Amino acid sequence: MTGELIWQKSSFSGGDNNQACVEIAHASHLIAIRESDTPDDVITTTAGHLRMLISGVKSGRLDDLI
């Protein structure tokens, strides 16, 4: 699955290709997510679920999970 996807990383990750970061790719009707230093480990989710996760992180609703 990782071979045919076009992976993107956040602009907050900087330009260093060796820097570990989270990368995302569009995979049909799913969003694929991986850590750049372990590119073979990929999880998938829907765009809606990813939106809810990002919203929860930004709002602080998930802070008690740390």
N, C-alpha and C positions, 0 to 999 in steps of 0.2 A: 504493500500500500504506500509506503513512503517514497518509492521511486517515481511515481507519476504525479505527485503533488508538488505545487509551488509553495515553498515555505516562506513566511514573512516573520520578521522579528520587530519588536517595538523600537521606535526611534529613541526611546529612553535607554536602550541597551548599548548605545554607542556604535562606533564603526569597527571595533576590533572583532574580527571573526573568531578569535579564540575565547572570547568572553562568553561565559555561560548565560543563557537567557531562555525564555519561553518563546516558542515559535508556533504560529498557527497557519493552517492551510484550509482552503475550502475543498471538501470532499463530497461531491454530489449534493445531497441535502443535509450533510453533516459538516461540523467543524472539527478538524483534527488538531490536536494540541500535543506538543512534545517539548522536552528539555533539550537544548542544543548539545549538551555534553553526553546525552544518552539518546541519540536520534532514532534508534530502533524501538524505543518504548513510546508508543503512541496511544492516546486515548481520544475518543470521539464524543461529541455532544451535539445538541441542536443549537441553533443560533439563539433561540429563546432562553434556553437554560444557561448558556454562556452569558447572555445579557443580565439574567437574574444574579449570577455569581458576581459579575463585575459590579453591579449595582449594590449588592450586599457588602462587598469589600470596601467600595468607596464610601458607603454610608456608615461604616463601622459596625454594622449588625453582626458581623462574624468575628469581631475582636475577641470575644470570650472563647473562641476555639484555639487561640494561640497558647 
